[in-house]
C-alpha cells in the first residue's frame, strides 16, 4: 500500500489547520505541551535544528475526530482533509504561536537569542519581542528594529534586522510529510500505536488508541462519563482512569504493553459489555463512598486504582439488591487496600489477582484474602502513625475520622467539607506552626514537623487567620475562633494545655497519635464484616518506617539528595545525585529501565507500565512517574544550600527490602 512523500512549510501547515484541511482522528489524545516545550520548538526552527517529520493519513472514510486545540474554529475544508497521526504537539504549538494564542506568548531576546514564555519581566524589557509580532505575514520589521536599537544602543540596527529576519523565516521552514493512503482505520490504529510505542506515550494512551479504532465513538463515551462524575466532584475519574477501567474489565487485569494487542482481538460485544459494567459499577460504587464513607471528593482518595476491582464487582453484581454486610465489606476492603498500599507497585500483577477475585462467588472474602487480612483484625496503633505525612493513606483516614466526628471549621463553624470553595476551601493546617518548629532548639526534623498528627483540616480563611501563631495563643484567643474542648475533640486534638508549646511538641504528637489511632480503628471496625475472625491482629508492615529526602543544591550544581530512612529500630542514611534521579525518571517515562548510584551502590531501577521502583536503603520506593515528579519538584522548592550538605560515608544496604510508596516520602 503506497506511502506518499511531500514537503510543506510551516505557514502552509498552519493555514491548512485553520482551513480544516488537517484534522485529528479520535485516537489522538489532547494537547499537553507546556510553554517551555513550545519555546524550544521555536528555538529549534530559528537555529535550523532538525524538528522531525510528520505522519498523516488520507482516507475516503469519515473517521471520528477531535478538535485541534488551537482556540479557533476551523473552516469547512474545500479539499479532502489529511488526518494527523504524528506531530500533533508540534503543529498545534506552531498554530498557537503564529496566531497569538494567549497560552503561547513566546518571546525572543534579540540580544541573547533566547526564547521563553512571556512574563511580567520580559513584557517590560524592550529586548524581548513576541515571536508573533515578527513572524506574522504582515509584520513590519523596521519599527521594531528602531525601537530595540533605541532601547539597546549597543545593538547595531543591521544585527537586529538580521536576527528578526531569521526569526520571521521560521514560517518558511519545511517539514517532511509521510502520507499513508488506503489503510483501513484498524490498521491505522496499529500504526499509531507502533509509532508511539518507543516514545513517552503511556500504556493508557496506547490502550485508548486501540479502543478508538476498535469501537467508534469510544473517546466521546469516555469524555461524557468524565463530565458526569466531574459534576459530582469526582474529577479524577478522567479519560485515563476510565480507559484503565474499561481495559481492566475487558481483559480481567491491569494495563500493560501488550494490552492493545489483546484489545484488538476483543469483539464488539465484549467491549459493549465491558463499558456497561464500568458505568453500572461506578453508579453503584461512588454513592456508596459518598454517603456511607463521606468521601465527597475524589482527590481525597490515595489510590484510584483501588476502585477498579470494585467497579467490576458492583458492575457485574446481580440485580438483587446489596445487603449491608456486603456493602460494608466493600468499604472495608477499599480502606485496607489503601492503608496497605495494595497498588503502590506491580499494579498490573495485583489487578490480575483482584479483578478475577471480584468476579468470584465470594468476591469480598477473596479480595480480603488477596490482601492478606481475611480472618484477621486490622488495628491502627500510634506506632503506625509515626512518620506519616500528607502522602500517606493514613492522612486520608485522618480526614474521614474528623468528618465522621462532625469536626467543624475553626472560622466558619461549618462542618469540614472537601467540596467547599473560595475562603471555605479545605486545607490542612499545621497545629504547631512550621516556622516555630523549624527554628526550635529541639531541632525537629522535617518529617516530625509535617507529621499528620500535627495536621488539622480547616478552611483556607481559618488557616490564614491563624497564620504562624502558637496553639498556646490561638486556642484561647477570645476573638473568633474561640476553640472549645468539644471543638478540638472533634479534630482529635488533645486539650492538655501543657502540650500547646513547642518544647512539648513530641509529647503533643504522641498524645494526638493515640487519639487518632483509636478513632481510625473504630472507623474500620464499623465496616468490618461480622464473619471475620477477630483472633488474629494484623499490623501495618510499614509501622515505624519513614523515608525522608533533603535536597542540597546551588545555582551551578544540581546537587545531591540526602536520604534518612528508618525501619523499626534501624536507621540508614545515604545520598544520590539529583540530576541522576531526574535522568532515571525521564528514562522511565520512555518505558526504559536504568540504574542509579545510591550510597556507593549501583541499584537497578525497574519500570512497569507507569510505575517506577527504586531500591533505596531498606525500602523499595515505588510509585507512578507523576508521583516521582511531584516528589522531586517538592524537593527543588525546599532545597537547602549545597554548602550545608553533610558528608555521609557510603553504606550500601545489605538486608531485605520492603515496599514503600513514593507518596509517603517526606
N, C-alpha and C positions, 0 to 999 in steps of 0.2 A: 504494500500500500504506500502511495507516494508521500513524501515529506517535502514541502516546498521551502525554498530558501528566499529570504528577502532582507532588505535593509531599510529602515526608516529612521529619520532624525527625530530628536526629542519633540520639536514643535509639532511635527506631523502626528506623533503618537498622542500628544496632549489634545490636539484638535479632534482626533478620532474618538477619544473618550468623551469629549464634550458633545460630539455629533451622534453618540450612541453606537458607533461603529466598532467599539471594543466593549465587551461585556464580560461579567464574571459568571461562570457556571456555579450552581449551588454547592458543588463540592469544595469550593474555596471557603476559607474562614475569613473573619473580619480583618480590618486594617489594624496593625498593632505597633507600628514603628513609633519610636519616641523622637522628639525634636533633634536629639544628638545624632541619631542614625540618619535622619534626613540631611542634617548639615554635612555629615561625612559623605553622603552620596553626591551632594552638590560640589563638595571639595574635590572628589574623585573626577567628576566631569570637568571641573575647572583645570585640574592638573593633567588631564589626559590619561588617567589611570583606567585599567580595564573595569568595566561595570557589569560584565556578564551578558549573556544573550537572553532572549525572551521566547517563550514557548506558547503557541496559540493552537486553537482547534477551529477548523472551518467545517461546518456541517449544515445540511439542509433541514436537520431536525430543529425542534424548538425546545431545547432543554430548559429546566427550571433555572432561574438566575437569581442573583442577589445584587443589590446596589453597590456600585463602587463608591467608597466613602469620600467623595470629593466635595460634598456640601452643595452641589448644584444638580439640578435635574437635567439629565442628558436629553438631547433632541431625539426625535424618531429617526432611525437610520435610513438613509436613502439607498444604501447598498447592503449586501449581506454582511452581518457583523462577524467579527472574529471573537472567539471565546478564550480568555486569558487563562492559561494553566500555570505558568511560572513567570513571576515578575510583578505580581500584584503590589507588593510593598513599594517597589521602585517607581512604578508608573503612577500609583496613587500619590506618592510623595511629590513627584515632578509636577503633576497636575495641580496639587495644592500650592506648591511654591510659586508656580508661574501664573496662578490665578488668585494670589493674595489671600489664601485661606487663613483665617485667624489663628489656627493652630500650627501654621507652617511659616512663621515670620522669620525666615533665615536671613541673617545679616553677614556682611563681608567687611573685614577690616582692610582697607586699601593699603595701609602702611605695612601690616604684618602678614597679609594674605591668609588670615584665619577666618574660619566660618563658625557660627554658632547661632542659637536661637536668640531672638530679640529679648532684651532685659531692660530694666529701668536705667541701668548704667549705659548700655550701648545706645539707647534711644537719645541720650543727652550728648553723646560723643560723635562729632561730625565725621570722624574717620570711619565709622561703621555705616555702611549703606545697605539698605534692604535689597536682597537679590532681585525681588520682583521689580523694583524701580529701574534696575539696569537691564534685566533680561526680557522685559515685556516688549512686544513688537514695536510699539510706538514710543519707546524710551528715547529721550533727548539727553545725550551724554555731556554736551558742552556745559550746561548749567551745573551739572554735578561736579565736573572737573574743576570749575572755578570755585565752587563752594568749598570743596575739600582743600584746594590749594590755599584759599584764604584762611582756613582753619589751621592748616598744617603747612606753612610756607616752605618747610624743608623738603616737601614732596613736590618734585617738578611736574608741571602740567602734562608733559609728554608721558611720564611714567604712569601718572594717574589714568590718563586716557588709554594707555596700553593695557593696564590691568582691568579697567572697566570693559574694554573691548573684548578682552579674553573672557571675562565673566559673561558678557552678553552672548558669546559664541557657544555657550552650553546648549542653546536652543538648537544648534546645528550639529551637535554630537550625535553620531549614528549608533543605533543598536542593531545587532544581528537578530533576525527573526527566523524561527523554525515554525512552519505551519503544518499541522497534521490534518490530513483530509481523509474522508471516507471511513474513519474509525467510528464504531458504534460507542454509545455512552459508557457501557460497562467496561470496554477496553480502555477508554479514555480515563476512567477512574483508576484502573490498574496502573496506567502510565503515570498519572498524577501521584499515586502512592509511591511508585518506584523512584520518580524524580525527586520526591521529597524525603525518601527513606534515609538518605545519607546526610540530611540536614537537620537542624534543630526543630523538627516538627514532632510534636508529642504523639504518643500512640492514640490518644483520644481524637486528634486531628485526622490521623490515618483511618481510624475506625469510622469517623463521621463521613469522610470522603467516600469510603466504600458503601456505607449505608445510603448516602445520597444517590449514588449510581444505581444501587440495587433497588431502591424504593423511592420513587419520585415524590418530592414534597417533604422529605424527611426533615430538612432544616426548618421549614415553616412549622411543622408539628412541634419540634423541639422549642423553637422560639415562642410559640403560642403558650406552651406549657410553662416555660420560664416566666413569661409575663404574668401568668395566672398566680404563680407562687410568690413572685416579687411583690405583688399587691398585698400579700399576707405576711410580709417581712421575712420570707424565706428566699431571699435573693441569691443565696448560694446554690440553689437548685438551678444552675445555669445550663447552657447547652453542653458544656464539657461534662458536667455531672450526669445529665440525662443521657448523653452518649454512653457513658460508662454503665449507667443503669440498664439501658436497652441492650447493650452488648453483653453484660453480665447475665441478664435474663435469658437471652437467646443462646449464649454459649455455655452458661452454667458455671462461669468462672470470671476472673477479672481480665482486664485488658493486658495484652502482650503484643509483641511484634508480629506474632502470627495471627492476631485476631482478624485482620482484614481478609486473610486467606479463607478463614472459616466462615466469615460473614458472606463472602461471595457465594459460598455453597448453600447458604440458608435460603429457604423458599419464602415466597411472599407470605404464605400463611403463617410461617414461623415468625417472621418479622411483625406481622399484624398482631399475632397472639402475644408476642413479647411486649409490644407497645401498649396493648390493652392491660397487661399485667402491671407495667410501670405506672400507668395512670391510675388504675384501681388501687394499687398498693400505696401510692402517695396519698390518695384521698382518704385512705383509712389510717395511715401512719401519722401524717402531720397533725390532724386534730387530736390524736392520742397524745402526742408530745406537747401540743399547745395547751390542752385542757387538763390532762392528768399530771403532767410533769412541770407545767408552767414554762415551757421553752417557747417563748413568743417570738424569737428571732433566731434565724439560722446561724448568725455569726457567733452565737454562744457555743455552738457545738464543736468540740475539739476535733473530731474526725467524722466528716460527712460520708466516708466510705462505709462506716458502721451502719448507715441507713440501708445499704444495698441488699443484704440478706433479708432484712425486714420488709422491704418493698416486695421481694419475691414471695415471702411468707404470706403477707396480707393480700397481695395481688392475686394469689392463686388459692386463697382460703375459700372453702365452700361458703355459699351464701346462706349460712345457718346462724348467723349472729356470733359475736365474740364474747365468750364468758369472761368474767372479771379476773379469774385466775390466769388465763392465757394473756390477757391484756397486761396484767401486772408482770408476768414473766417476760414479755417482750420488752417492757421498760427496764426491768431488772438486768436483762442481758445487755441492752443498749448502754446502760450506765457502767456496767462492769467491763464491757468491751472497750469503752473509752478509758476507764481507770487503769486497765491492764495493757493499754496501748496495743490493742489487737492488730491494728493496721499500720503501725509505725514502720514496719519493714516487711518484705516479702508479701506485699499486698496481693499480688496475683495468686500466689500459692494459698494464702489464707482464704480468699474468696472462693477458690476452688474447693475448699473444705466446707465453707459456711453456706454457700448458695445451695449445694445439694442437701445439706442438713435442713435448710429452711423448707425444702420440698418433701422431707421425710414424714413418716407417720406421727412422730412426736417432735416437731421442729424445735420448740423451746428447750426441751431436755437435751436434744442433740447439740444445739448451739452452745448451751452452757457446758456440755461435756467437752466440746471443742476448745472452750475457753479454759478448761481445767478447774471449774468451780462447781460442777454438778455434784450434789451430795455433800456440800460444804457451806460454811457460813463465812461470808466476807465481812470483816470488821475493819473499820478505819481507826487507826491508832494515832496518837500525837506524833509518834516516831515517823509514821508515813508522811506527815506533812512537813517535816524538816527539809528545808532547801527547795520547797516547791514555790514556783513563781507564776506569772501570768500565762506562761505557755503550758503549764501543767493541767491535765484534766481535772485535778482537784480544785483548780480555780473555777472551772465550770460548776463543780459540785458546791463550792462555797457560795456561788450566786443562787443556786437552787435552794439551799437551806435557808438563806436570808429571805428569798422570795416567799418560800412556804411559811416562814415565821412571821410574815406580814411586815418586814422591815420597811421603814419609811425614809424618805429623803430628809436630809438634815437642813433643808431650806424651805422647800415647798410643803413638807409634811404629807406628800402623796406617797403611796406605795411605790417602791422602786419598779421601774419598767424599762425593759430592754428595747421598747419601741418608741419611747419618748423622744421628742425633738427639741431643737433650739436650746434654751437655757436649762431645760429639764432632761436633756440627753444624758444617758447614763455614762458615768466614768468610774474608774477605780481610783480611790483616794488613799494616799499613804497616811495612816492614822498618826504615826510618828513621822514628821516631815523628813524627807531625804536630806535637805540641807543641814539640818541639825545633826543627823546621824553620821553624815559623811565627815564632818569636822569634829566629831566627838573623840575624847581621849581614849575611849574603849576600842577604837579602831574597828568599827563594824564593817564587815565585808559587804560587797555588792549584793551577794546572794541573801545575806541577812536583811539588808535594808529593803530589798524587794520581795521578801518572803510574803507568801499570800496571807499569813497571819497578821501582816501589817496593812492589809488592803481591805477597804470597805467600799461598797457600791453606793454612790451618791450622785446627785446631779452635777452637771458642769458648773452651774452657778454656785452651788454649795461648795464645790471644790475650790473655786476662785475666791470665795469669801473667806474660807478658812486659810488658804494660802499656806505659808510656812510656819504657822503658829503651832505651838506645842499643845498636845491634848490637855496638859495641865492648865492651859489657858482657855482654849475654845470649848472644852467640855462644860465649863462653868460660866461661860460668858452670859451675862443677864440679857443681852440683846439676842434676837433670833440668830442662829438656832440655839435654844437652851436644851441641852440633851439630858433627858431624864434617864433614870436607871432602866426603865422599861424600854425606852427607845434604843439604848445601847445594847440591851439584852437581845433585841430582835436581830441585831447585827452580830451577835455573839462576841461583843466587846466586853471584857471584864470591867467591872465598876470600881475595883480597888484603886483608891486614889494614889497609892504608893507606886503604881505601875504607869503613871502618866508622865514620868520624867525620863529623859534619855539615859540616865545612869542605870535605870531598871529595865531597859529595853529588852534584854534577853529573857528576863522573867516575864515581861508582858507577852512575848512571843510564846513562851511555854504555856502560860495561862490561857491564851486565846486558842492555841492549837488544841488544847484539851476540850474546850467548848465546841470548837468546830468539828473535831473528830467524833464527839458524841452525837452531834446533830446529823452529821453525814451518815453515820451508822444507822441511826433511827430512820433516816430517809430511805436508805437502801432496804432496811427491814420492812418498811411499809409496802414495798413492791415485791419482796421476796416470796416466791411461790411456797405455799404451805407444805407441799410434798417434799421439799428439800430437807435433807438430814442436817441437823444442827450440831452433830458431834465433832465434826472437823472444822477447825478455823483456818481459813485461807488468808495468808498475809500478802502484802504487796511486795513483789520481788525487788522493787526499787526503793523500799523503805530504807532510810538512812543514806541514800545515794544523792550526789549532786555533781554537776559538771559546770564549771564557770570559765568563761573566756574573758580575757582582758587584752585589748589591742594597744600596742605601743608603736607609734609611728611618727614620722616627721614629713615636712614638705618635700624632702629629697629621697625618702626611703619609705617603701610600702609598709615596712615594719614587721613585727612579729606578734603573734598571739601567744600569751602565756595561759596555760591550762592549769586549773586546780580542780582535781577530781577527788571525790570522797565516796567510798563504798564501804558502808558499815564503819568499822574502826580503822580502815586502811585509807591513807591519804597518798595522793600521787600528783606530781607536777611535771610539766614538760612544755615544750614550745614548738611552734611550726611557723613558717613564713606566710605572711598574709597573701602575698602575690601568688604563692604556691597553691593555697587552697582556692583562691579565685580561679586559677587555671584549671584545677581539678573539677570545680563545679561547672565551668564552661564546657569542659570536655564531656561531662555527664549530660549536659544539655544537648550535646550532639550524639548522645547514646553510647559514649565511649567509657570504658573502664580506664583507670590510670593508677598512679602511685603517689604517695605523699610521704615526705620525711617528717617524722614526729619523734622528738626526743632521741635523735640519733638512730632511729629505726625506720626503714622504708616499709610502709604498710600498704596493702592493696585497697583500692577504692572500688567498690562494686556498684554498678548501676543496673537496676531492674525497673523497666518502664520509666516512671519519673521519680523513682525513689533512689536516693544515694545513701550508702552505708560506709562509714569510715571508722576503722578501729582507732579509738583514742583512749589510751591508758586502759582502765578496767572495763571500758564500755565499747559497744558497737553503736556509735552515734548514727541514727538513721532518720530520714525524713525526706520529704519531697524537695525537688530542686528549688521551688519557690520558698519553702521554709528555710533552706540553707541560705538563699539570697537575703532573706529578711534578717537572719541572724548576723550575716556579715555586714549588712548595711547598718544595723543597730550598733555593731562594734565600731564601725567607722565614725558614727555620730558621737560615740562616747570615748574616742581614742585618747590615750594619755601620751605625753611627750616621750619620744624614744629614749631620751636621756634617763628616764626613770625606770626603764625596763630592767628587771632583776636578772642576774646571771644564774641560770639553772643548769646544773650538771645533767647531761643526758642519762636517763634511766629507762630503758625500754621496759614495757610491761611484760611480765613473764607468765602470768596466770591466765585463767579463762576469762572471757569477756561476756557481759550480758548486754542485751539490747537496751538502748537509751534513746528516747525520742529527741530529735534536734529541737523541737518546740520547747523542751524543758531546760535547754541550755541557758544559763544566765550570763 
